[in-house]
Amino acid sequence: MAPLQKNHTLSSDFIILGFGDLAELQIFFFGLFLIMHLVTLAGHTTIVLITCTNSSLQTPMYFFLCNLSAIEICYILVIVPNMLANFLSWSQRMPFLGCALQMHLFIALGGAECFLLAAMAYDRFVAICRPLRYPLTVTRALCLQMLALACVSGFALSLALTTLIFFLPFCQSHEINHFFCDIPAVLFLACSDTRANEIAIFLVCTLILLSPFFLILLSYGFIIVAVLRIHSAEGRSKAFSTCAGHLLVSLLHYGCAIFIYIRPKSCYSPDQDKIVSLIYTNVTPVLYPVIYSLRNKEVKGALKRLLESHN
């Protein structure tokens, strides 16, 4: 890349087009996603407060739920406020480095979440398939190590991926046909041969998405076999209710992400990508508090006691 071309790229802003082609529905979408955003923030903040302040919830499962909610809060704050601002304007300018930072944080937090979901699946596997070994296996130290590994891996892989993309020349259009700086949308604007970058991106996305997803499916395969061996109908129901929500959200989260990122540049479809991205940036986060915790008797009991203590 010529120095002049590189400087031109670094000094240029990107224009986030968002949903400008749906001008008549902008206000409706703004109101809808603002409500979802506030509900999501309230739900995850509640989970963090309950699990941090209630002594009866100091177990590995709730440790992971607390940190998942904390990551989710950061994750949606990286994307959703800018998306809401886009609904109120025809287009939004974003500095080159601002776009790179948004992509880096989005991938880093999303990657940490993917690895953390795999850690949660392992926790449920040991709890259900190896219950007698559970207290000795899933210790506080192991939980902290898995959390640290998830976060460090997410941020390290994100840095590599963001660097690969933003060192490409963007010498033509700088209009991103998306509501945030997502990988396929930005890669589509590159005006050089991106095949080597696409291969590297595929390998990184495989580490972030396919590897944890395979571990989750493997863990839940063993869990289903173990649950079917439980003679008590009540025991089977309790085990399934604990794990079914986790598996459902994991399938939704990984399914959407794999659809977006594990494919060649030639399959890029802006309108389709925006719809799928709305699911894992807005719909899935709002489901987490409901499926993981707020329908859980222990969490509801802790929330009730917390509310009563402040009355």
C-alpha positions in Angstrom: 0.0 0.0 0.0 1.4 3.4 -0.9 2.0 5.8 2.0 -0.4 8.4 0.4 -3.2 5.8 0.2 -2.6 4.7 3.8 -2.8 8.2 5.1 -5.9 8.9 3.1 -7.5 5.8 4.7 -6.5 6.8 8.2 -7.7 10.3 7.9 -11.1 9.4 6.4 -14.4 8.9 8.2 -16.8 6.0 7.7 -20.5 6.7 7.1 -22.8 4.3 8.9 -25.9 4.0 6.7 -27.9 2.0 9.2 -31.6 1.7 8.3 -31.8 4.8 6.1 -33.9 2.9 3.5 -36.7 2.5 6.1 -37.2 6.2 6.8 -40.9 5.9 7.5 -40.3 3.3 10.3 -37.3 5.0 11.9 -39.2 6.4 14.9 -41.0 3.2 15.5 -37.8 1.2 15.5 -36.1 3.7 17.7 -38.9 3.4 20.3 -39.0 -0.4 20.1 -35.2 -1.0 20.4 -34.9 1.7 23.1 -37.4 -0.2 25.2 -35.6 -3.5 24.6 -32.3 -1.8 25.4 -33.5 -0.4 28.7 -35.1 -3.7 29.7 -31.9 -5.6 28.8 -29.7 -3.2 30.8 -32.2 -3.5 33.8 -32.3 -7.3 33.6 -28.5 -7.8 33.5 -27.8 -5.1 36.1 -30.3 -6.8 38.4 -28.5 -10.2 37.9 -25.1 -8.6 38.7 -26.4 -7.0 41.9 -28.3 -10.1 43.1 -25.4 -12.5 42.5 -22.8 -10.2 44.0 -24.8 -9.3 47.2 -26.6 -12.6 48.0 -24.5 -15.1 49.9 -26.7 -18.1 48.8 -25.8 -17.4 45.2 -22.0 -17.7 45.6 -21.7 -20.8 43.5 -19.9 -21.4 40.2 -23.1 -21.3 38.1 -24.0 -17.9 39.4 -20.4 -16.7 39.3 -20.5 -17.4 35.5 -24.0 -15.8 35.2 -22.8 -12.7 36.9 -19.9 -12.3 34.7 -21.9 -13.1 31.6 -24.3 -10.3 32.5 -21.4 -7.9 33.1 -20.0 -8.8 29.6 -23.4 -8.4 28.1 -23.9 -4.9 29.5 -20.6 -3.8 28.0 -21.4 -5.7 24.7 -24.7 -3.9 24.1 -23.3 -0.5 25.1 -20.7 -0.8 22.4 -23.4 -1.3 19.7 -26.9 -0.2 20.7 -26.5 3.5 21.6 -24.9 4.2 18.2 -27.7 2.1 16.5 -30.4 4.1 18.3 -28.7 7.4 17.2 -28.7 6.1 13.6 -32.5 5.8 13.8 -32.7 9.5 14.4 -30.4 10.5 11.5 -30.1 9.6 7.9 -26.5 8.6 8.3 -23.8 8.8 11.0 -20.2 9.6 10.5 -17.7 7.6 12.5 -13.9 8.2 12.6 -11.6 5.6 11.2 -10.1 4.8 14.6 -13.6 5.0 16.2 -14.8 2.3 13.8 -11.8 0.1 14.5 -12.3 0.5 18.3 -16.0 -0.4 18.0 -15.1 -3.5 16.0 -12.4 -4.5 18.4 -14.6 -4.2 21.5 -17.5 -5.9 19.9 -15.4 -8.9 18.8 -13.5 -9.0 22.1 -16.6 -9.0 24.3 -18.5 -11.3 21.9 -15.5 -13.7 21.9 -15.3 -13.6 25.7 -19.0 -14.4 25.8 -18.5 -17.4 23.5 -15.8 -18.8 25.6 -17.7 -18.1 28.8 -20.8 -20.0 27.4 -18.5 -23.0 26.9 -17.2 -22.7 30.5 -20.9 -22.6 31.7 -21.6 -25.7 29.6 -18.6 -27.5 31.3 -19.9 -26.4 34.7 -23.3 -27.9 34.0 -21.7 -31.1 32.6 -19.7 -31.7 35.8 -22.7 -30.7 38.0 -25.0 -33.2 36.3 -22.7 -36.0 35.1 -20.1 -35.9 37.9 -22.1 -34.6 40.9 -19.9 -36.2 43.6 -16.7 -34.6 42.0 -18.3 -31.2 41.4 -17.1 -29.4 44.6 -13.6 -30.7 44.1 -13.5 -30.1 40.3 -15.2 -26.7 39.7 -13.4 -24.7 42.4 -13.3 -20.9 42.8 -9.7 -20.9 41.4 -10.8 -22.8 38.3 -13.7 -20.5 37.7 -11.4 -17.5 37.9 -8.9 -19.1 35.6 -11.7 -19.9 33.0 -13.0 -16.4 33.2 -9.5 -14.9 32.8 -8.8 -17.2 29.8 -12.2 -16.3 28.2 -11.5 -12.6 28.4 -7.8 -12.7 27.5 -8.6 -15.0 24.5 -11.4 -12.8 23.3 -9.4 -9.6 23.4 -6.2 -11.2 21.9 -8.1 -12.7 19.0 -10.1 -9.6 18.5 -6.9 -7.5 18.3 -5.5 -9.8 15.6 -8.7 -9.8 13.6 -9.3 -6.0 13.8 -5.7 -5.4 12.8 -6.1 -7.7 9.8 -9.1 -5.8 8.6 -8.1 -2.2 9.2 -4.7 -2.5 7.6 -6.5 -3.0 4.3 -6.8 0.0 2.0 -10.3 1.6 1.8 -9.7 3.9 -1.2 -13.2 3.9 -2.7 -16.6 4.1 -0.9 -16.5 4.6 2.9 -20.3 4.0 3.3 -20.9 1.0 5.6 -24.2 -0.5 4.8 -24.9 -1.6 8.4 -25.8 -0.2 11.8 -22.3 -0.7 13.2 -18.7 -1.5 12.1 -19.2 -5.2 11.6 -16.6 -7.4 9.9 -18.3 -8.4 6.6 -19.6 -4.8 6.1 -16.1 -3.2 6.5 -14.3 -6.0 4.6 -16.6 -5.4 1.7 -15.3 -1.9 1.3 -11.6 -3.0 0.9 -10.3 -2.2 -2.6 -7.5 -4.8 -2.6 -7.4 -8.6 -2.9 -8.7 -9.8 0.5 -8.4 -13.6 0.0 -5.5 -14.0 2.4 -7.3 -11.9 5.0 -10.5 -13.9 4.6 -8.7 -17.1 5.3 -7.1 -15.6 8.4 -10.5 -14.2 9.5 -12.1 -17.6 9.0 -9.4 -19.3 11.2 -9.9 -16.7 14.0 -13.7 -17.0 13.8 -13.3 -20.8 13.9 -11.4 -20.4 17.2 -14.0 -18.0 18.6 -17.2 -19.6 17.4 -16.9 -23.2 16.2 -14.5 -24.5 18.9 -16.7 -23.3 21.9 -19.8 -24.3 20.1 -18.5 -27.9 19.6 -17.6 -28.1 23.3 -21.1 -26.9 24.2 -22.8 -29.5 22.0 -20.5 -32.2 23.3 -21.2 -31.2 27.0 -24.9 -31.2 26.4 -24.8 -34.5 24.6 -23.4 -36.1 27.7 -25.8 -34.1 29.9 -28.9 -35.4 27.9 -27.6 -39.0 28.3 -27.1 -38.5 32.0 -30.5 -36.8 32.5 -32.3 -39.7 30.7 -30.8 -42.1 33.2 -32.4 -40.2 36.1 -35.3 -42.3 37.5 -37.2 -39.5 39.2 -39.4 -37.5 36.8 -38.9 -34.5 39.1 -35.2 -34.8 38.9 -35.3 -35.1 35.1 -37.5 -32.0 34.9 -35.3 -30.0 37.1 -32.1 -30.9 35.2 -33.7 -30.2 31.8 -35.1 -26.9 33.0 -31.7 -25.8 34.2 -30.0 -26.6 30.9 -32.6 -26.2 28.2 -32.5 -22.4 28.4 -28.7 -22.3 28.2 -28.7 -24.6 25.2 -31.5 -22.7 23.5 -29.7 -19.3 23.8 -26.4 -20.8 22.8 -27.9 -22.2 19.6 -29.5 -18.8 18.8 -26.3 -16.9 19.6 -23.8 -19.2 17.8 -26.2 -19.9 14.9 -26.5 -16.2 14.0 -22.8 -15.5 14.5 -21.7 -18.6 12.4 -24.1 -17.5 9.7 -22.6 -14.0 9.6 -18.9 -14.8 10.0 -18.1 -18.3 8.7 -18.6 -17.6 5.0 -16.8 -16.1 2.0 -16.9 -12.4 1.2 -18.8 -13.2 -2.0 -21.9 -14.3 0.0 -22.2 -10.9 1.7 -25.8 -9.6 1.8 -26.2 -6.3 3.6 -29.9 -6.4 4.2 -29.9 -10.0 5.4 -26.9 -9.3 7.7 -28.6 -6.4 9.3 -31.6 -8.5 10.2 -29.5 -11.4 11.6 -27.3 -8.9 13.5 -30.3 -7.4 15.2 -31.0 -10.8 16.7 -27.7 -11.3 18.4 -27.2 -7.7 19.4 -30.7 -7.0 20.6 -33.0 -10.0 20.9 -30.5 -12.6 22.4 -29.2 -10.2 25.2 -32.8 -9.5 26.3 -33.5 -13.2 26.6 -30.5 -14.0 28.8 -32.0 -12.6 32.1 -35.3 -14.3 31.5 -34.0 -17.7 30.4 -30.9 -18.0 32.7 -31.9 -16.4 35.9 -35.2 -14.5 36.3 -37.2 -17.7 35.9 -34.9 -19.4 38.4 -36.5 -19.9 41.8 -33.3 -19.1 43.7 -32.7 -15.9 41.8 -36.4 -14.9 42.1 -36.2 -15.6 45.9 -33.0 -13.5 46.2 -34.6 -10.6 44.2 -37.7 -10.7 46.5 -35.5 -10.6 49.6 -33.5 -7.7 48.1 -36.7 -5.7 47.3 -38.2 -6.4 50.8 -35.0 -5.3 52.5 -35.3 -1.9 50.9 -38.9 -1.4 51.8 
